[in-house]
Amino acid sequence: MAIEVETKDCTALGDAELSEMADLCADGPSRYEAGLLSKQAESWVLITLVRENGKLKGFSFSTLERIGGTPSVIIGLAAVKRTAKRDTVLRALMTDELRRAVLAFPDEDVLIGTRFANKDGYEAYKALTDIVPRPDYIATGEERAWGRRLAKRFGIENGQYDERNFVVKGEGDGYPLALDHESLKPEKLDPALDGLFGPVDEKRGDALIAFGWALADDLVKLV
């Protein structure tokens, strides 16, 4: 059965869909509940839902906006169900995010930013360039400034964000509000990514803020 992707305003989310999303999360480490998901719907503009044969397999909250004039897609809480097709679901989620980016910001490079709890999330950035942070790379001052901007956009309070390591410190109350994905082929992930997540304790609620660029020449191929 083909993968079906739907993006709509968060205001159009119903209780049944929030319950679906909570059920999906109950099978993974995030265990986001319907009440928390409802609050996220109030904080974000768009919700993308990926289904297979009518059953929810993944979702992401997001917004399209300009930050300091720069076109950006900010992805909030997101989750992918642990199935044999989860890589396909993640790709469908990200492709739709990028498709909407080129429609909103034609002929422009677009910054994509989110939070990851572990290195598996980096699979979401396969189509991006100049990803920060990345192994064996020292971020520039402007890139660290982007980390701070994204932390502010995520509502991270002062003292919670370590701009040197791009790490958001949790409060010990469970899985972070991040993109929850488990790789189908972890052996193919760059082992050097482990160094980036050394300071991250997902059980404490820590997360890594990461961003990359979707180039206009690549985005135009999606429309």
N, C-alpha and C positions, 0 to 999 in steps of 0.2 A: 504494500500500500504506500502511496506517495506521502511524503512529508507535507503537512499543511501549516503555513505560517500566517498568523494574523496579528496585526499591530493596530491598537486603538487607544483612545484616551483612557487614562486611568479612571476617570469619572464614570466610564461605561462598565467597569468591572462589577459583576454581581456577586452575591454571597456564594452561589454555587461554584463560581470560578475560583473564588478565594479558598473555598473548601478543597477544590481540586488541587490547587497549588500547595496547600498545607499537606495534603495526602502525599503528594510527590516528595515534599521535603522530609516527611516522616521516614522515608526509606533511606535517607542519607544522613550524614553527620550534622547538617545544619538544623534540622528539626524546627524550621520556622513555622510558627503557628498562625492561624487565620487572623487573630487579633493583631499581631505584628505586621502581617502582610497588608492588612487593611490600613494601618498607619503609613506603611510605605506607599500605598496607593494615593494617600493624601500628600505625600512629599514629592512624588515624581509626576511627570506629565504623560508619559507613554508606557504601555505594557505590550510586550511581544509574547505571544503564546505559540508554541510549536506542538502540533499534534500529529499522531500517527493512528490511522483508523479511528479517528475521533477521540483518542485518549491522549491526555496531556503528557508530554515528554520533556518539556523545558519551558522556561519563561525568563524574561528579564524586564526590570523597570529601567527606564532611561529618560533622557531629555536631550533635545537639540538646542544649543544656545551658543552665543558668542561670549567668550571669556576674554576680556580685554581686547575685544575686536577679533579674536581668533575663533573661527568656526570649530565647534566641539560637539562630540557625542559623549555624554557622561552616562555610564552604565552603573546603576545602583545595585541593589540586591538582585541576584539571578541564581537560577539553579537548573541543573540538568539531571534527569533521572538516570540511575545506574542501569542501563540496558546495553545490549550488544550493539546498538546503533547510536550510542551517546555521542560519539565523535561527529556523526552526521547531524544530530540535533544541534550540537554546539555550532557547527558550521552554518546551519540554517539560521540560527539566532544571529550570528555575527554578520552574515550576508545581508540579512534584512536591516540590521543597524546601519551597515555601510550603504545600502541602497537608499535608505531615507536620508543619509548624509549628503549624497550627491544630489538628491532632489532639493534639499534645503539649501545646499551651498555649492551650486554648480561652478565648475572651473576653479575650485579652491582645494588646497590640501586641508584635511580635517584631522584634528587631534581626537584620539579615542582614549578615554581614561576610565579606569575602574579600580576595584580592590580585589586582591587575590589572597586566599588563605594558605595556599600551597602552590608548588611549582606547576602542578597539572593545569592550573588556570591559564598559564602562558600559551597553551594550545589555541586559545581564543584569538591570539595576536599573530597567527601565522601569516596573515595577509598584510601586516603592517610593517613599516620601516622605522628605523631610528628609535627602537623601543628603549625606554628608560624606566627603571634600572635594568641593566643586562650584565652578564658575566664579563669580567676583565675590561670593564669600562668605567672611567671616572666621570661622573655627571658634571656638566658645566654649571656655572652659577645660574644661568637662565633656566636650565632644566630643573635645578633644585627649586627655583622660584615657581616653576610649574607644579612641582610636588606640593608646595605650600598652597598654591591656588586651589588645587584639587582637594586638599585636606579641608580647606575652608568651605569648598562647595559641598563636601560630604558632611559638613557640620561637626568636624572634629574640633574639640576644645583645645585651648592652649595647654601645652604640657603633655598631650596625648600623642603628638606627632614628632617622630625623630627624623628630621629632614636629611640627616646624613645617610641614613639607611632606608629612607622612604617607608618607614614602618609606623603604623598606627598601633599604639599600645591599648590593649583591651582592659576591661574592668573586671575580668574574672567571672563573667556571667554567661559564658557559652560562646558558641560559634559566632564569628564576626558577620557583619552585614557585608557580604562579598559575593563574588561569582563562585558558586559551589559546583565544581566539576571534578570528576575523577577520570584520568586518562585511561583509554582502552589499551594503550600500548606504552606503559610507563618506561619500559626499557629504552624507548626511542627518544625520551626527553633528555635534554642536555644535562648531564650530571653536574655541570658547573652552576646550574641554577640553585643547587642546594645551598651554596654560599649566600645567596641573596636571602634565603628564608631561614638562615641560622638564628636570627633574633626573633623569628615569628613563632609564637605558640598559639595555634589556632584554638586550642581548648580554652585558653585564657581570653580569647576574643581578639587576638592580634591579627593584623592584616598588612599586606604590602600594597601601597599605592603604586600603580604602574600605568604608563601611557605610551602611545606610539602614534605614528602618523599614517593616515590613509591618503595616498597621493592622488591628485586629481586625474592623472593619466590612467590610473588603475580603477578609480571609482566610475569613470565614464563608461566603462565596459559593463557595468551592472544595470544600465538603463537602455 
